[in-house]
Amino acid sequence: MCFRSGSDKTHLSELLIPLIDSIFVLMDEEREKRVRGDWISNLPDSLLCQVLLLNLPTKDVVKTSVLSHRWRNLWKCVPGLELDNRDFAQHNRFVSFVDYFLGLNTESCLHRFKLKYDCDDEPEFGLINRCIHSVATRKVKHIDVLDDSYGSWDLPMPLTLYTCATLVSLKLTRLTLPSPKFVSLPCLKVMKLVVVNFAHVMALETLISQCPVLESLVIGRSFCDDIQVLRVRSMSLLKFVHLANTSEGLYEDLVLVIDAPRLEYLRLCDHRIANFVLNNPASLVEADIDIVFNLIFEAKFDPNDLPKRNMIRKFLRGISDVKDMTITSTTLEVTYDYSRCERLPFFRNLSFLRVELCGYRWEMLPIFLERCPNLKSLVVGSINHREKEGFNILSKPRCFLSSLEYVKIERPLKGEAREMKLVSYFLENSKILKKLTLRFDDSLKKEESVILREHIAIPRLSSSCQVIVL
């Protein structure tokens, strides 16, 4: 059976959920007489193998061999492995099983290889490396390896990963990638590298640039990697996510350069990087931004730092054409500091905005909202971040919200004055607001909820606005 897209696989999986349930019933009974003439066993091998591949880890796939003579060897034809080495009593048995499975049907393609490796003792790198090398030479399409052992980051990947011509997606976590001598990944569309150690600072940049059809790239940076300047250059990239631990408190003059003219989705969550350079952003539609340009803790925005000002100006202009944006209050703080010396660009295409606020620092919103003339929907969420001390905020709104139609405040309200100030701001300044959605905190007593409901019945600029309390 051939699937043309990921959505086709999802659709098939949903349709065959009853089939999976029936398989487990048969496994529990373990009696051949109960499956004689059963409609499941009459399905073609190709369909059954796809169902097992998409829905069960390998240890459960093997268990289906006890169902009947019909199922005894079917597991050997499933084109994929999903393993956890802790499912095996001994490490050698784990390796032997992988070797045995890969020795079956050596001419067929391996659709998927997923491995979680966890070892309390010193891991046997050579054996694991050989397993992954064998997988890479079996025309595998999807590789997902997580090293959760004592020696995380030390487990090296084989060079054959760089020349796997059939590979479509590559997901590695806490591993080491060697320096590539030659890269040929003509089919690779999805790459996710989380806390991956690179043997050379240019290894990642080289790998990205040599994937001609790469569409989705996720990089989870380690606080101890040696990459000072990372250039993400791709003519095919549509989605890019860059994450790092924002609580390390490190002061680093790191640089991230993004040159992807077809990029549609961008997520940046890294407080350490000082310089973000976004080239060719014309196709960008959605952005999720949690950055502070390394202005954290005692570091302050300096209006006289012209290189920093120019970099922030270019970055804000680079994301100014997006239609959908998520932004954190930490980023808004830097944006506000910058706005006191230069005006923010207009975000004319922005129709949906989600703001993740730290505490009640909502007073930063007006300076940003006044530059969003076509904003229709706003969601106010909340996150936990350390706030900077001595932050100067606006004392009152500076503009009417002429386009805003829907506002949702997700943080449960307790009736505090600063919360009601936020509610009043939207009601008193939104000309065509249709719906304001709120939620009260569960700790409020009944009489307090009544008072709060009465309080939000304040004058509103839009006569058609509904206040919905969840």
C-alpha angles and dihedrals in degrees: 000000000000125000119201100195145006090258090058089056092049091049092051091047091054092048093051100047090108088053092055091049090051091051091056090049089054091047091054093050094046093188122129093209090064093059100044107124091003112155092227093063090052093062116105118266092242093059095045091049092052092050092050092045094052099041113029137054115237095259089061093042089057091050090063088072089082094060097085145312087279091061099037097101101016093100089064090065097053104114097224149054127219108179144168112196090216089069086074123073092220134027092232091056090054092052092043091053092051091048091048094049094047089049089062117089092355092181095058125089121254109228100194141007118187121174134176109192121194123168127169093195128053105305119236098240096179095059094046091046090052091051093053091045090054091049092050091054093052095075091257119185104195128034123182117172127172121185108201096162134117091266097051115167091023096082104101123213119226120255089239088079088072092058103040099131095192098048113125102170132021122189120176129173126190096348138122124250116202124225107278117238091184131003125201115161104147095165102039110125103156127045126173119179115179119185091337120169117223121209089216130027091236095049095092095044091049092048093052095047092051096057103090097187100035110145106166126039126177120181122185106192125215117225089231102050117122098226107122096170120028118189116194106197119173134144092199104041115124102167128035127179122182117185135174138166103274095192099067093095093215123155107219132160093220124161131208118192117189117193108170113131094190095049113137104167127041129179121180122180110164127114095186101065112095100191129041117185117190114189126186097006096162095117096048112126106161131032133182109192130188106154136123101186089245091300094136135143108339094003112104134194109260114205088201092059095096097179090055092046092049092049093050091047093053093045094051090048089049092059096035095099097057121121098204124039140175116192133174128225090244089061090044090055092057090043090053092049089050092048091061090069101028133023117250118245119255116262093208098165096047110118101155125042130177117191119196104205127201107221110319099323091135094130088088090067102081095060089054098039093054088065092054103076096169102041112140106170130037128182119190112203132167137235137176115249134144108261125222116244123240096024112167114221136191114268096213141000116286101201148023117256098234100174105032113120106162131036126177122185106198098183108096108248121231096186097257118157095244090052092053089047088060092049091048091050093061096041095047098043107036111094099191102022110155103180137014113189121200137172127208122221114257090232093068116108120232095256091049090053090053091051091048092050090052091048095056090055086090125140112286132198094223114065092200097053119126122203109211118195115197 
